[in-house]
Each structure stands twice: as C-alpha cells, then as structure tokens.
Amino acid sequence: MTTDEFAAIARAARIVQLDQELSPARRRVAQSLYELASILTNPDYGCATETFAVEAMYRHLQRTAHLH
C-alpha cells in the first residue's frame, strides 16, 4: 500500500469513528484503524503485519459502514 492509500483509509476511518449511529465497538475499531493508518502514512514505519491489520480492519468496517 502507498502512503496515499493509508491516508485515505485514515480519513475514512475518522469519519466512521465520529458516526454516533454505529455501535461503540465499531467506533473503537475505526479509532484504532485511524491511528494505525495515520502512523503508516510515514514510509519509515510499518511492516507487513501492520499493513495486513489495516486491510483487515478496513474490510471489517466496510461491511457495516459506508466507506469508500
């Protein structure tokens, strides 16, 4: 993934994090995703496991939220 992709995921997760209609558990996942994706926008950080975590969390949120 590129830093731009991580930034886009972070922005989408931030929107979900603030959506009061979603459950607190989903908003916590979105908060964690936002934090991790934000860190990974720096190309000096990250590893394959963290990239996998971002992808998995993003897919999880996409099932119940309108992420683009």
C-alpha positions in Angstrom: 0.0 0.0 0.0 1.1 3.5 -0.6 1.2 6.4 1.9 -1.7 8.0 -0.1 -3.8 4.8 0.4 -3.0 4.8 4.1 -4.1 8.5 4.3 -7.3 7.8 2.5 -8.1 4.9 4.9 -7.3 7.1 7.9 -9.7 9.8 6.6 -12.5 7.2 6.1 -11.9 5.7 9.5 -12.0 9.1 11.1 -15.5 9.7 9.6 -16.7 6.3 10.9 -15.2 6.9 14.3 -17.4 10.0 14.6 -20.6 8.3 13.4 -22.8 8.1 16.5 -25.2 5.7 14.8 -22.7 2.9 14.8 -22.0 0.8 17.9 -19.3 1.8 20.3 -17.3 -1.4 19.3 -17.3 -0.4 15.6 -16.3 3.1 16.5 -13.4 1.8 18.6 -12.2 -0.3 15.6 -12.4 2.8 13.5 -10.4 4.7 16.0 -7.7 2.0 16.1 -7.7 1.9 12.3 -7.4 5.7 12.1 -4.4 5.7 14.5 -2.6 2.8 12.8 -3.2 4.1 9.2 -2.1 7.5 10.3 1.2 6.1 11.6 1.7 4.2 8.4 1.4 7.3 6.2 5.1 7.8 7.2 7.1 5.5 4.9 9.7 4.9 7.6 7.3 3.0 9.7 5.3 -0.2 9.2 5.7 -3.8 8.4 3.7 -6.4 6.6 1.8 -7.4 9.8 0.6 -3.8 10.3 -0.4 -3.5 6.7 -2.4 -6.7 7.0 -4.0 -5.3 10.1 -5.1 -2.1 8.4 -6.5 -4.1 5.5 -8.4 -6.5 7.8 -9.8 -3.7 9.9 -10.8 -1.7 6.9 -12.6 -4.7 5.3 -14.4 -5.3 8.7 -15.7 -1.7 8.8 -16.7 -1.7 5.2 -19.2 -4.5 5.9 -21.3 -2.2 8.2 -20.3 1.4 7.3 -20.2 3.3 4.0 -16.5 3.6 3.5 -15.2 4.5 0.0 
